[in-house]
Amino acid sequence: MSSIKVWPHMTIVAVVVALIAGLGVAFYMKHEQTVSAESLPNAARIQRVDGEVALNNGLYENGSDGQWVTASANTPFSVGDRIYTRDNSRASLAFTGRNFARLNPNSSLDVIALEDRRTQLALRDGSAIFDVGYLQPNELFEVATPYGAVDFDQPGLYNVGLNNGNAMVSVLSGLAQVVGLGGSGQIGKGEMLALAGQTAAQVLLSRLNNNDAGYLVNDYYSYQYPNMYDGRYNNYDAYLADPSYYDPYNRYNSYQYVSSTIPGVYDLDSYGNWQNVSGYGNVWSPRVDNGWAPYQQGYWMNDYPYGMTWVSTEPWGYAPYHYGRWANANNQWFWIPDTVNTTPTYSPALVAWVPVDSNDIGWVPLGPGDPYAPRYYDANWQPYYLTRTNNVPTQLVNLSVPNAVAYAPVQDLGRNFDPRSISHANPQMLAQVRPVLDPLTLTPLRNAVVHSAWGRGKIDLPPGIAKKLYDTPVITSSLPNAPPFRRDLAKALRVEAAPEKAKGTKFQVRDERENGQRAPEPLGPENNPVADQARKQKIDQLAPEAAKGNRDARRQLQDLQQQQRQADVSRKQSERAAAQQQQQQQVQQQRAQRSAIPQARGEAVGHREQPQQTAPRGRQDVPKAREPQARPQVVPKPQVIQQTPRGRQDVPKAREPQGRVETPRAQPQPRAAQPQPRAEQPRAAQPQPQAQGHGKPDKQQGPPAGNGQAQGGGGGGGGKGHGKKP
């Protein structure tokens, strides 16, 4: 036994054990990598752009801020992305098929979290309307601001705006909670909460003005549904009576076949048809020309952390290019969505990549049953796969379909393709190719991706605005979950959580809901002179182009003209409201002046506000107004009456039916000889005609004890009997 050499055998065993251990560690690390990748957030859709809208998705792990680039319709955006609208620009966003937002000019919105049950956004400048159509149980939909977090507790329509150190939250419908550094509070339907200062030390709760609220609702729905909206919400009460009339879930058939969590579902009804195809079930086909194929009208962009992303220029081209599969039957393309009861996962593009030659790269739509490798990339563009799918599929359903494979030189992938300019691979070109699912495994494409920002023109924001957006912190109710590709998300986006103490402390609110005071005008579409001038200049610039037949110019011109009409209506309403408020203030001032003089002199001149001061004038003798002997008590002070501002002199002419109440008070004798007092007695007990007879509606505020006042006061019943009713 001692002569047996054991070291070779032990070495072999050790090597085998080490190999097994290494494989185990590698498998474990790969498993851990896959598990962490499952927290990849959802994506949202920029569904409409008017004017100049900038997008920044450059928040990489290496700390760089990236650059601002041009955003267009159907551009996806996700966690860490920032959106900014320039002067006279707007953007409509879709977070799901039922939850939307509309950014007003000069407004910014950052995405902090975008998960199945958590949506956290940050508004650092400007204003936006949030249209929340559906919330799952215990779902968080929150807008963080520099002054506090606004949580939408119920589906509804909300307006959030920042201006001059204040945050204003208007609940047009629904219910919202506000959590700030100094406390928390609730806002109900038809109410506005104004927060002043960084600590929100001053909190004002008031009711929305119906005209302002109606304008906001009408403006939003005319923008969101321009081809369908009929103007019914111009009246705010009409909106409150039926706020879900335009909920797309109730109006479009596509929601029967597609999950409502997918943005862009409601576009499908307008641009295509649903039918049942044997072997596929309910499928959708766009209304397009013969020879059309998917993924051939739009452009490619490099979107961190997803990589190569397709942005379609077709108006319906969001949902069918990021969810589901495409199939060709009888020379017609059909989109096959995920079943309505599933939770679909966003994909930047459901295609396989085809290396046609050393410089040309092609792509082909994935069909039913084709594999897909969901993934994301780190700051060095290294892939992290969510599944263990083989990156090189053995076969693809649509590879042999005529014109299904489009291709272009690597350097041209970012240009805008259309059916007239795109190239198609023929069967001979595809005979020896090996498609791949991850485009960055192709060296030419990887090199191009790392050094390019395809499909997006660079935009330079003014330095002051860019600095403000980067440096302004915002407050959330809770910190977001950090995605695997951006562990320092909260720090990078300057997100701070409200202290727990503030969540349990109620705001010290100045409540003005019951006193009828008009709420501040909600921040909304611009209607100031500067904006009007800029809008009119833009209209003048677009008018010649629209007259030449430029469709894009015509569309922009129509939108601007509509905005101008709405701004004019809003301005006129504001002017009328201001005039009415000024008139009311003047009436109150005049009333206060009239009240001050008799108070200073110790005299009563018949004001209903102070009936107790009329006693020296014998108003307690009103029940004896029908007895002539009672009237001499009123006569002894004609000089004092002549000194009042009302100019009441001894010429009452009480027998003339047209005499106003102001003049008869100084001469009561004709009233004593008058035979009508009994007939007029019932009218003397009505204070409102007496007050209106003075031409001042505010005089109606006297208490019921002033009935003697209605008959006495120098002219007494004569003043009442001969005063004109308005």
C-alpha positions, 0 to 999 in steps of 0.5 A: 500500500505504501508503494502506491502513488496517490498524488496523481489521483488526488490531483485529478480529484482536486481539479474535478472538485475545483471545476465543479465548484467553479461551475457552481459559482458561475451558475450562482453568479449568473443566477444572481445576475438574472434575479437582479435584472428582474427589477428592470422598470417599465417604460412610458410613451411620449405620445404627442409633441408640440413645439420643441421638447427635450429628452435626457436619458444620460444618467449613467452609473459613471455619473455623467449627466448625458445630453439633451436631445430632441424628443418625438412622438412614440419615443419611450422613456423610463426611470432616470429620464428627464423631459423638458418643454420649451417656450410655447411647447407641450407634450402628452405622455402615457404611462399606461393605457389609462394614465396620462400627463400633459406638460405645459410650456416651460415645464420639466418632469423626471421619472423616479420610479415606474413599476407595476404598482409604483409611479413616482415623478418629479416636477421641478419647474412649470405645471402639468395635468395628470389624468389618472384613469386607473389605480390598482389596490395599494398602488402609488402614483406620486408627483414630487415637488420641491415643496412636498409630494402629491399622492393621487389616492383616487382616479381623477384629474389633477393640476400641479404647478410651481410658480414664484416659490409656491406649489399649487395642487388643484383636484379637478376630480379625485382625491389627493394627499400632500406630504411636505416637510412641515406636515400633510393634508388632504385635498378633495374634489373641487379644491386647491391647496397652495404651499408657500416656501420650502417648508410649506409653512403657509398652507391655503386651502380654497375652492376652485373657481368654476370658470377656471376649473372648466377652462383647465378641463376643457383645454386638457380634453381638447388636446388629449382627444382632438378628433373626438372631444365635443367641448362638453367639459367647458362647463365644470359642472358637466365634467363633475356629472360625468368625469369618465365619459372620455375614459379610453377604456370605456370607448375603444374595443382594443382594450378587450384584446390588449392589457390596459397597462400598455401605453398606446392601446387606444390608438389601435382602433383609429388606425386598424382593425381587429379580427379572429385569425385561425391559429392566432386568435384575436389579432390586429392589422393596420390599415396600410398599403400593399407591401407594407411590413413592420419596423420599416417606418421610423428610426433606431436610437440608442436608449440607455439601459435598453440599447437599440430601440425602435421609434416609429413615425406611424401614429399608432406605432408604439404598442405593436413595436414594444409588445407582442409578435408579428405574423404574416398570413396570406401576404398580410401582416397581423400583430398578435398581442399578449393576452389581456390578462397577462402583465406584458413586459416592455421590449425596446424592439422585438426583432432579431438582428441579421448581419448581411455583410461586413457593413450592413445590418438588417433586422426582422420582426419576431414571430409567434414562438420565436425566442427573445432575450430580454436584457439591459446594459450597464454603463459600459454596455455590457449586457445583463440578461433576464433569462437564459435564452440562447442569443443565436436562435436556430430558426425564425418564422419571418426570415423567409417572408418577402420584404420582411428583412430590412437593412442599412449601413451601420452608420445610417441606422439612426436616419429616418426610414420610410417604405420608399428609402429602405432596403430589403434583403433577398433570399440569396443574401440571407442564405448564409446569415446567422441572426442574433437576438442581442444586437451588441454582440455584432462588433460593428453595431456595438462600436457604433452604439457606444459612440452615437446618439442615433435619431436625436438632434442635440438640444442645448438648454439655457444654462440657468434652466439646466442648472435649476433642473439638476440642482433643485431637490424634490420631496417624495413620500418614500425613496424609490427602489434603485434599479440595477443599472442606477444604484444611486438614482435618489442621489443623482435625481436629488430625491429626498424623503419626507420625514416620518413626523411630517406624515403624521402631522396635519398642516396648519391650514388657512381654510377659505373654502366656506367664505366664498373667496375666489381661489387663486387661478390654477397654473395652466396654459399660458395666457399672459401678454408675453405668451400671447405675443410669442404665439401670434408671432408663431402663427404669422410664421406658420401661416405662409407655409400652411397656405402652401400646403405644408401639412405639419405647418397647418396642424401646428397653426390650427393648434396655436390658433385654438390655444389663442382662442382659448387664451382670449376666452380665459383672459376675458373671463379673468377680466370680467371676474376682476371687474366684478371683484373690484365693483364689490370692493367699491360697494363695500368701501362706500358702505363702510364710509356711509356707516362710519359717519353716523357712528362718529356723530352718534346719529343713525341714518337708517342703515340696516347694519346698525339698527340700534343707533336709530333709537334717538330718531324715534324708530321705536315708535314704528308701531304707531306709524298710523297715529298722526300724534306720534310723528312730531317725535321725528321732527326735532333734528332736521339740521343733523339730517342735512349734515349727512352725506345722503343729503336728506333735507326737509323736502320728502314729498311723501305723498309722491309715489316716485320719491326715493327713500333718501329724500323723504326722511327729513319731513315726516308731517305729510306722512301723518296726513296720508291715508295709505299707511294701513295699506302699506303696513305689510310692505314695511316689514320686508327689509330687502325691498327697503335696502334695494330701494337705496340702490345698494344690495349690501343693505340687506344684512340687517337682523330681523329686529330691524323691522321697525327700521323699515317703517321709521327713520324720519320718513319711516313708513313713508320711505318704505311706501314710496321707495322704488323697487329695483 
